Amino acid sequence: MIKDAVHNAFRKKNERGWDKWPRVYWAIDLHDVIIPGTYTRNNEGREFYPDGKDVLQWLTNRKDMCLILFTSSHNDSINDIRVWLADHGIRFDHVNENPECEDTNLCSFADKFYMDVLLEDKAGFNGNSGWVDIKNALKELGEWDKKVSHDE
């Protein structure tokens, strides 16, 4: 399921062209997606799911990817988790919004922001296997070894 979403996102990106829609937008939940739910306010004992850290670092380092933290955590917890993620080389561009995609004559993003890929446990994402599936999909697409960093 998630492999299909990744393949579709890159297909759409390639069809649209770099100038028209420059990034793939990833809305990524925190609990039971990036880290197992600890059911504590400050996520004590947090750890990454298998391959989650690698994939998130890869996404962070690609200028053609946009990461949106999609969470219902309290602001103080969000700030704490963002610092922790940054310490692991992972940066989210936005939290619970995508101001990069403006309304068009066909779409309004006021109540539902635009995303290409949704990683959400309540939508079926499995943290134990999903990151491995994403990594494999990126390899199948020939994207994993591409260098499209912010530094280029």
N, C-alpha and C positions, 0 to 999 in steps of 0.2 A: 504494500500500500504506500509506504513512505517513499520507496524507490520510484514509484510512478510519479509522485508529486515532484520529486527532484528532477526527474527526466523531463516532465512537462514544463517546469519552470525554466530550465535551460533551453528547451526547444522554443518557448515563447520569447525568451531573451534574444536568441539568435534570429528569430523571425522579425522581431521589432527593430533590431539593429541597435548598436551602441548609443548613437546620438538621440534616438527617440525615447528610449527607456533604459537608462544606463546601468541599473542595478537589479539584482534579484533580492527581493524583500522577504526576510525570514522572521516570522513572529514566533518567539520561543518562550514557552512557559518555564517557570523555574522548578517548582516542586513536582517531583515524579517525572521530570523531563531532563533537566540539567543535573539535579541532585535528588536523591531519594527524599521524600517528605520526612522531616524530623519532628514535625508538629510542635516546634518551639518557635517563639517569636524571632529569635536571632539565628535560627538554623544551626544550632550547636551540633557538632559531629558531622557536618556536611562533607560530602565527597562526591566526586564525579562518577557518572555511570561509565561503563567500559566504552572507550573510544570517544566519549563526549568531549573531553578536554581537547583531544587532537583535532576533532572536527570544528569545534568552536574557535580554536586558534587559527585553523585554516581559513574559516569564514572571516575572522577579524582581519587577517592579513591580506585579504582580497579587496581591492578598491571597487570591484563590481558587485560586492555583496553588502547588504544593509541588515544589521541585526537589531531587532526590536524585542526588548524584554517584555513579555506578555504575562503579567502577574497581578494578583490581587493582594500582594504583600503590602504592609504599611510602609510609608516613606522612609522611616528610619531603618527598617530592614532592607529596603531596596538599596539605600546608600551603602550599607554595610556589605551587601552581597556584591555590589558593583566594585567596591574596593577589593574584595576577595577575588573576584573574577579578573580584575586588572592585574593583581599580583600574579596571576597565572597566564598573563598575556592575552586576555579576552576582554574585548571592549564592545559594549552595546551602543548603538547610535541613538536610540530613542527608547523610551519606556511608555508602553501602552498607547502609542500614537505613531503615525507616520506623516509628518508634516511635509515630506518631500513630494507626495502625490496630491496634486490639487484636483479639485472638482473639474469635471468635463461636462459637455452637453449631454452625455449619456450617464454619468456616474456622479454621485455625491458621496464623499468620504467623511462627512460630518459625524455620522453615528457608527460607521464601520470603516476603520482605516484599511488601506490597501495592503495586501500581502500576497506573495507568490507561494510561500510554503508556510504551513502552520504546524508547529510541533507542540502538541497539547495532549496530555494523558487522557483527558476526557473525550478527546476526538480519536482515541485509539493508539496514540504513540506509546511505545514501550521503551523506556529508558535502557533496559538491559540489552535489547537487541536493535533498537532503532538507530542508534549512532553508528553501529557497525554497518547496517543497511545503507545509511547515507554515505558513509565512506566508500563502500563498494559501488554505489551508484555513481559517485563522483569519479571513481577510477574507471568505470565502464564508459563514462562520457569523455574520458581523456582530460578531465579538468583537474584532477588531484595533483598532477605534476606540473601544471601550468603555473607560471609566475606572473601574477597580475597584482603586485603589491602596491601599497600606498606610496612606497618609496620610488617607484619607477616613473 
